[in-house]
Amino acid sequence: MPIEVNETEDSVQIIKGPNMVNRVVLTKPYTELAYHLKPLFVQGHLNGILVARMMVDNGTVVNILPARMMKLGKSIEDLIPKDIVVINFTVGVRIHRGSCL
């Protein structure tokens, strides 16, 4: 099935054939928006302890909590087992220890 690619100065559109409705449009961000292409971090309290850098990310399936956060008084035994596979940026499989609430 041929893929049509339309390129303009500000966007790229990929359309998968005439009978498919799937379509990807990548638009160049406005200058003001481009300044926020870095991760958004906020401060917050977790179990009464100040955490200086919590990443706000609504687009991922899995949010990662570093092991150093165990200083909050939680241990590996507090994690809830989950049956998922996490693949890192180098396409290597990482050990998933569980999730917490």
Backbone as JSON Lines, residues from 0, in Angstrom:
{"i":0,"aa":"M","n":[0.85,-1.18,0.0],"ca":[0.0,0.0,0.0],"c":[0.9,1.24,0.0]}
{"i":1,"aa":"P","n":[0.75,2.13,-0.97],"ca":[1.6,3.32,-1.03],"c":[1.26,4.3,0.09]}
{"i":2,"aa":"I","n":[2.29,5.0,0.54],"ca":[2.1,6.04,1.55],"c":[2.42,7.37,0.9]}
{"i":3,"aa":"E","n":[1.48,8.27,0.95],"ca":[1.65,9.59,0.36],"c":[2.21,10.53,1.42]}
{"i":4,"aa":"V","n":[3.26,11.25,1.09],"ca":[3.85,12.2,2.02],"c":[3.76,13.58,1.4]}
{"i":5,"aa":"N","n":[3.08,14.48,2.08],"ca":[2.96,15.86,1.63],"c":[3.8,16.73,2.55]}
{"i":6,"aa":"E","n":[4.76,17.44,2.01],"ca":[5.6,18.3,2.83],"c":[5.32,19.75,2.49]}
{"i":7,"aa":"T","n":[5.14,20.54,3.53],"ca":[5.03,21.98,3.38],"c":[6.05,22.6,4.31]}
{"i":8,"aa":"E","n":[6.09,23.9,4.33],"ca":[7.06,24.59,5.16],"c":[6.82,24.35,6.65]}
{"i":9,"aa":"D","n":[5.56,24.24,7.06],"ca":[5.23,24.16,8.48],"c":[4.76,22.79,8.96]}
{"i":10,"aa":"S","n":[4.44,21.86,8.07],"ca":[3.9,20.59,8.55],"c":[4.24,19.45,7.61]}
{"i":11,"aa":"V","n":[4.1,18.24,8.12],"ca":[4.26,17.02,7.34],"c":[3.01,16.19,7.55]}
{"i":12,"aa":"Q","n":[2.4,15.7,6.48],"ca":[1.21,14.87,6.58],"c":[1.5,13.52,5.94]}
{"i":13,"aa":"I","n":[1.16,12.45,6.64],"ca":[1.32,11.09,6.1],"c":[-0.07,10.48,6.03]}
{"i":14,"aa":"I","n":[-0.5,10.1,4.82],"ca":[-1.83,9.54,4.62],"c":[-1.66,8.13,4.07]}
{"i":15,"aa":"K","n":[-2.28,7.13,4.71],"ca":[-2.13,5.73,4.3],"c":[-3.21,5.34,3.31]}
{"i":16,"aa":"G","n":[-3.06,5.67,2.07],"ca":[-3.99,5.22,1.04],"c":[-5.36,5.88,1.11]}
{"i":17,"aa":"P","n":[-6.16,5.76,0.04],"ca":[-7.44,6.45,-0.05],"c":[-8.54,5.88,0.84]}
{"i":18,"aa":"N","n":[-8.47,4.59,1.2],"ca":[-9.55,3.97,1.98],"c":[-9.32,4.0,3.48]}
{"i":19,"aa":"M","n":[-8.2,4.49,3.92],"ca":[-7.9,4.47,5.35],"c":[-8.06,5.86,5.94]}
{"i":20,"aa":"V","n":[-8.57,5.94,7.14],"ca":[-8.77,7.23,7.78],"c":[-7.59,7.6,8.69]}
{"i":21,"aa":"N","n":[-6.66,6.66,8.91],"ca":[-5.5,6.96,9.74],"c":[-4.66,8.04,9.09]}
{"i":22,"aa":"R","n":[-4.27,9.02,9.87],"ca":[-3.54,10.14,9.31],"c":[-2.65,10.74,10.4]}
{"i":23,"aa":"V","n":[-1.43,11.07,10.09],"ca":[-0.51,11.69,11.04],"c":[-0.16,13.07,10.51]}
{"i":24,"aa":"V","n":[-0.32,14.07,11.35],"ca":[0.04,15.44,10.97],"c":[1.01,15.96,12.01]}
{"i":25,"aa":"L","n":[2.24,16.25,11.62],"ca":[3.24,16.82,12.51],"c":[3.38,18.29,12.15]}
{"i":26,"aa":"T","n":[3.04,19.14,13.07],"ca":[3.06,20.57,12.81],"c":[4.21,21.22,13.57]}
{"i":27,"aa":"K","n":[4.9,22.14,12.92],"ca":[5.96,22.88,13.57],"c":[5.36,23.72,14.7]}
{"i":28,"aa":"P","n":[5.9,23.63,15.93],"ca":[5.3,24.38,17.04],"c":[5.57,25.88,16.91]}
{"i":29,"aa":"Y","n":[4.65,26.65,17.49],"ca":[4.85,28.09,17.54],"c":[6.07,28.39,18.39]}
{"i":30,"aa":"T","n":[6.68,29.54,18.2],"ca":[7.88,29.9,18.94],"c":[7.65,29.85,20.44]}
{"i":31,"aa":"E","n":[6.5,30.37,20.9],"ca":[6.21,30.38,22.33],"c":[6.09,28.96,22.88]}
{"i":32,"aa":"L","n":[5.54,28.06,22.09],"ca":[5.34,26.69,22.52],"c":[6.65,25.91,22.5]}
{"i":33,"aa":"A","n":[7.56,26.28,21.63],"ca":[8.83,25.56,21.5],"c":[9.68,25.68,22.75]}
{"i":34,"aa":"Y","n":[9.47,26.72,23.55],"ca":[10.24,26.88,24.78],"c":[9.86,25.83,25.82]}
{"i":35,"aa":"H","n":[8.71,25.19,25.67],"ca":[8.25,24.2,26.64],"c":[8.37,22.78,26.09]}
{"i":36,"aa":"L","n":[9.37,22.53,25.3],"ca":[9.58,21.19,24.78],"c":[10.45,20.35,25.72]}
{"i":37,"aa":"K","n":[10.79,20.93,26.87],"ca":[11.53,20.2,27.9],"c":[10.52,19.59,28.86]}
{"i":38,"aa":"P","n":[10.91,18.56,29.61],"ca":[9.97,17.99,30.58],"c":[9.54,19.01,31.62]}
{"i":39,"aa":"L","n":[8.29,18.89,32.08],"ca":[7.76,19.78,33.11],"c":[7.91,19.1,34.46]}
{"i":40,"aa":"F","n":[8.61,19.76,35.37],"ca":[8.8,19.25,36.72],"c":[8.11,20.18,37.71]}
{"i":41,"aa":"V","n":[7.52,19.62,38.74],"ca":[6.89,20.4,39.8],"c":[7.39,19.87,41.15]}
{"i":42,"aa":"Q","n":[7.18,20.69,42.2],"ca":[7.46,20.25,43.56],"c":[6.18,19.74,44.18]}
{"i":43,"aa":"G","n":[6.3,18.76,45.06],"ca":[5.12,18.25,45.73],"c":[5.5,17.44,46.95]}
{"i":44,"aa":"H","n":[4.5,17.05,47.71],"ca":[4.72,16.24,48.9],"c":[4.2,14.82,48.65]}
{"i":45,"aa":"L","n":[5.0,13.84,49.02],"ca":[4.64,12.44,48.91],"c":[4.8,11.84,50.3]}
{"i":46,"aa":"N","n":[3.69,11.42,50.89],"ca":[3.71,10.91,52.27],"c":[4.32,11.91,53.24]}
{"i":47,"aa":"G","n":[4.05,13.2,53.02],"ca":[4.54,14.24,53.92],"c":[5.97,14.66,53.7]}
{"i":48,"aa":"I","n":[6.65,14.11,52.71],"ca":[8.05,14.46,52.43],"c":[8.1,15.25,51.13]}
{"i":49,"aa":"L","n":[8.82,16.38,51.15],"ca":[8.94,17.22,49.96],"c":[9.77,16.51,48.9]}
{"i":50,"aa":"V","n":[9.23,16.4,47.71],"ca":[9.95,15.86,46.55],"c":[10.16,17.03,45.6]}
{"i":51,"aa":"A","n":[11.42,17.39,45.37],"ca":[11.73,18.61,44.64],"c":[11.43,18.51,43.14]}
{"i":52,"aa":"R","n":[11.55,17.33,42.55],"ca":[11.36,17.21,41.11],"c":[10.46,16.04,40.78]}
{"i":53,"aa":"M","n":[9.18,16.31,40.56],"ca":[8.25,15.29,40.09],"c":[7.91,15.64,38.64]}
{"i":54,"aa":"M","n":[8.06,14.67,37.74],"ca":[7.81,14.94,36.33],"c":[6.33,14.79,36.01]}
{"i":55,"aa":"V","n":[5.77,15.8,35.34],"ca":[4.39,15.77,34.88],"c":[4.4,15.25,33.46]}
{"i":56,"aa":"D","n":[3.75,14.13,33.23],"ca":[3.75,13.5,31.91],"c":[2.45,12.75,31.73]}
{"i":57,"aa":"N","n":[1.53,13.31,30.95],"ca":[0.25,12.66,30.71],"c":[0.26,11.74,29.5]}
{"i":58,"aa":"G","n":[1.38,11.65,28.8],"ca":[1.38,10.91,27.55],"c":[1.97,9.52,27.61]}
{"i":59,"aa":"T","n":[2.48,9.1,28.74],"ca":[3.1,7.78,28.79],"c":[2.17,6.74,29.36]}
{"i":60,"aa":"V","n":[2.47,5.52,29.05],"ca":[1.7,4.41,29.59],"c":[2.23,4.05,30.98]}
{"i":61,"aa":"V","n":[3.53,4.21,31.18],"ca":[4.17,3.85,32.44],"c":[4.92,5.07,32.96]}
{"i":62,"aa":"N","n":[4.67,5.45,34.19],"ca":[5.47,6.48,34.85],"c":[6.49,5.79,35.72]}
{"i":63,"aa":"I","n":[7.73,6.24,35.63],"ca":[8.84,5.59,36.32],"c":[9.14,6.33,37.61]}
{"i":64,"aa":"L","n":[9.27,5.58,38.69],"ca":[9.66,6.13,39.99],"c":[11.05,5.59,40.3]}
{"i":65,"aa":"P","n":[12.06,6.47,40.4],"ca":[13.42,5.99,40.65],"c":[13.52,5.24,41.98]}
{"i":66,"aa":"A","n":[14.44,4.28,42.05],"ca":[14.63,3.49,43.26],"c":[15.04,4.35,44.44]}
{"i":67,"aa":"R","n":[15.68,5.49,44.2],"ca":[16.1,6.34,45.31],"c":[14.91,6.94,46.06]}
{"i":68,"aa":"M","n":[13.71,6.84,45.49],"ca":[12.51,7.33,46.19],"c":[12.13,6.4,47.34]}
{"i":69,"aa":"M","n":[12.83,5.29,47.51],"ca":[12.54,4.38,48.61],"c":[12.79,5.04,49.96]}
{"i":70,"aa":"K","n":[13.5,6.17,49.98],"ca":[13.74,6.86,51.25],"c":[12.45,7.43,51.84]}
{"i":71,"aa":"L","n":[11.33,7.32,51.12],"ca":[10.05,7.78,51.64],"c":[9.46,6.79,52.64]}
{"i":72,"aa":"G","n":[10.19,5.74,52.94],"ca":[9.71,4.78,53.93],"c":[9.01,3.58,53.32]}
{"i":73,"aa":"K","n":[9.0,3.49,52.01],"ca":[8.4,2.34,51.33],"c":[9.51,1.38,50.94]}
{"i":74,"aa":"S","n":[9.17,0.11,50.8],"ca":[10.16,-0.88,50.4],"c":[9.62,-1.65,49.19]}
{"i":75,"aa":"I","n":[10.43,-2.55,48.69],"ca":[10.03,-3.38,47.55],"c":[8.77,-4.17,47.87]}
{"i":76,"aa":"E","n":[8.61,-4.57,49.13],"ca":[7.44,-5.34,49.54],"c":[6.14,-4.54,49.43]}
{"i":77,"aa":"D","n":[6.23,-3.19,49.43],"ca":[5.04,-2.35,49.31],"c":[4.54,-2.23,47.87]}
{"i":78,"aa":"L","n":[5.33,-2.69,46.91],"ca":[4.93,-2.6,45.51],"c":[3.89,-3.66,45.18]}
{"i":79,"aa":"I","n":[2.99,-3.31,44.29],"ca":[1.95,-4.23,43.82],"c":[2.46,-4.88,42.54]}
{"i":80,"aa":"P","n":[2.58,-6.22,42.49],"ca":[3.09,-6.88,41.29],"c":[2.21,-6.57,40.06]}
{"i":81,"aa":"K","n":[2.85,-6.33,38.92],"ca":[2.17,-6.09,37.65],"c":[2.8,-6.95,36.58]}
{"i":82,"aa":"D","n":[2.01,-7.38,35.62],"ca":[2.48,-8.25,34.55],"c":[2.67,-7.43,33.28]}
{"i":83,"aa":"I","n":[3.72,-6.59,33.25],"ca":[4.02,-5.79,32.06],"c":[5.51,-5.86,31.78]}
{"i":84,"aa":"V","n":[5.88,-5.52,30.56],"ca":[7.28,-5.45,30.14],"c":[7.58,-4.01,29.81]}
{"i":85,"aa":"V","n":[8.67,-3.49,30.35],"ca":[9.09,-2.12,30.08],"c":[10.32,-2.19,29.2]}
{"i":86,"aa":"I","n":[10.28,-1.5,28.06],"ca":[11.41,-1.48,27.12],"c":[12.02,-0.1,27.16]}
{"i":87,"aa":"N","n":[13.35,-0.02,27.34],"ca":[14.01,1.28,27.45],"c":[14.35,1.84,26.07]}
{"i":88,"aa":"F","n":[15.04,2.97,26.06],"ca":[15.33,3.66,24.8],"c":[16.24,2.87,23.87]}
{"i":89,"aa":"T","n":[17.04,1.97,24.41],"ca":[17.92,1.17,23.57],"c":[17.29,-0.17,23.23]}
{"i":90,"aa":"V","n":[15.99,-0.29,23.38],"ca":[15.19,-1.46,23.08],"c":[15.6,-2.65,23.96]}
{"i":91,"aa":"G","n":[16.16,-2.36,25.11],"ca":[16.47,-3.4,26.08],"c":[15.32,-3.53,27.07]}
{"i":92,"aa":"V","n":[15.13,-4.72,27.59],"ca":[14.04,-4.95,28.55],"c":[14.55,-4.63,29.95]}
{"i":93,"aa":"R","n":[13.76,-3.87,30.71],"ca":[14.1,-3.51,32.08],"c":[13.27,-4.34,33.05]}
{"i":94,"aa":"I","n":[13.81,-4.58,34.23],"ca":[13.08,-5.31,35.26],"c":[12.04,-4.38,35.85]}
{"i":95,"aa":"H","n":[10.8,-4.83,35.86],"ca":[9.7,-4.07,36.45],"c":[9.41,-4.67,37.81]}
{"i":96,"aa":"R","n":[9.56,-3.88,38.84],"ca":[9.42,-4.41,40.2],"c":[8.0,-4.33,40.72]}
{"i":97,"aa":"G","n":[7.15,-3.52,40.11],"ca":[5.76,-3.4,40.55],"c":[5.3,-1.97,40.51]}
{"i":98,"aa":"S","n":[4.13,-1.71,41.05],"ca":[3.6,-0.36,41.07],"c":[3.2,0.0,42.49]}
{"i":99,"aa":"C","n":[3.06,1.29,42.73],"ca":[2.66,1.74,44.06],"c":[1.48,2.69,43.92]}
{"i":100,"aa":"L","n":[0.72,2.82,44.98],"ca":[-0.43,3.72,44.99],"c":[-0.19,4.85,45.94]}
